């Protein structure tokens, strides 16, 4: 039971998937960690693509225009919400997976 508490804490506060690795469920842990990293990389890409007009305006004019920043944020708002929801679902799944499998033997993967 103490191992499952530690696994839940690892998933909740360190990195989703670490708890599965801690419990020896390597395949599940690696898949969750890969999903989290993929979501983070896509998020960085979307943010950089959305803020490209802001960076270009800053380099071209030498000044900062808040209107350009607001337009850039509005252009990526839907994708940003979807990425946050995806990350939240993976994070929640990693915790629920530990809770669901806390009784009985650990599956061999």
C-alpha positions in Angstrom: 0.0 0.0 0.0 2.9 2.4 0.8 4.4 1.7 -2.6 1.1 2.7 -4.3 1.0 6.0 -2.3 4.5 6.7 -3.4 3.5 5.9 -7.0 0.5 8.2 -6.9 2.7 11.0 -5.5 5.3 10.4 -8.3 2.5 10.6 -10.9 0.9 13.7 -9.4 3.9 15.8 -8.6 6.9 14.6 -10.6 5.9 13.2 -14.0 2.9 11.2 -15.1 4.2 7.6 -15.7 6.9 7.6 -13.1 4.6 5.8 -10.6 4.0 3.0 -13.1 7.8 2.7 -13.6 8.2 2.7 -9.8 5.8 -0.2 -9.5 7.6 -2.1 -12.3 4.9 -1.6 -15.0 7.5 -0.5 -17.6 5.4 -0.5 -20.8 2.6 1.5 -19.3 5.0 4.0 -17.7 7.0 4.5 -20.8 3.9 5.0 -22.9 2.5 7.6 -20.5 5.9 9.4 -20.3 6.1 9.5 -24.2 2.6 10.9 -24.4 3.4 13.6 -21.9 6.6 14.5 -23.7 4.8 14.6 -27.1 2.1 16.9 -25.7 4.8 19.2 -24.3 6.7 19.3 -27.6 3.6 20.1 -29.6 2.7 22.8 -27.0 6.1 24.4 -27.5 5.7 24.2 -31.3 2.2 25.8 -31.2 3.3 28.6 -28.9 6.3 29.4 -31.0 4.2 29.4 -34.2 1.6 31.6 -32.5 4.1 34.1 -31.2 6.0 34.3 -34.5 4.1 37.4 -35.6 4.9 39.1 -32.2 8.6 38.3 -32.6 8.6 39.5 -36.3 6.8 42.7 -35.4 9.4 43.3 -32.6 12.3 42.7 -34.9 10.8 44.8 -37.8 9.7 47.9 -35.9 11.8 47.7 -32.7 8.8 48.4 -30.6 6.2 46.2 -28.9 2.5 46.3 -29.9 0.1 44.7 -27.4 -2.5 44.3 -30.2 -0.2 41.9 -32.0 0.3 39.9 -28.8 -3.4 39.7 -28.2 -4.1 38.6 -31.8 -1.4 35.9 -31.5 -2.9 34.6 -28.2 -6.4 34.5 -29.8 -5.1 32.6 -32.8 -3.7 29.7 -30.7 -6.4 29.7 -27.9 -8.4 26.7 -29.2 -5.3 24.5 -29.8 -3.9 25.5 -26.4 -7.0 24.5 -24.6 -7.0 21.2 -26.4 -3.4 20.5 -25.5 -4.0 21.4 -21.9 -7.1 19.1 -21.8 -5.0 16.3 -23.4 -2.2 16.7 -20.8 -4.8 16.7 -18.0 -6.4 13.5 -19.3 -3.0 11.7 -19.5 -2.2 13.0 -16.0 -5.5 11.9 -14.6 -5.2 8.5 -16.3 -1.8 7.9 -14.8 -3.3 8.4 -11.3 -6.5 6.4 -11.9 -4.4 3.6 -13.4 -2.4 3.3 -10.1 -5.6 3.5 -8.0 -7.3 0.9 -10.2 -4.4 -1.6 -9.9 -3.6 -1.1 -6.2 -5.1 -4.4 -5.1 -3.8 -7.8 -6.1 -0.7 -8.6 -8.0 1.0 -6.3 -10.4 0.6 -7.3 -14.0 3.6 -8.5 -15.9 4.4 -6.4 -18.9 
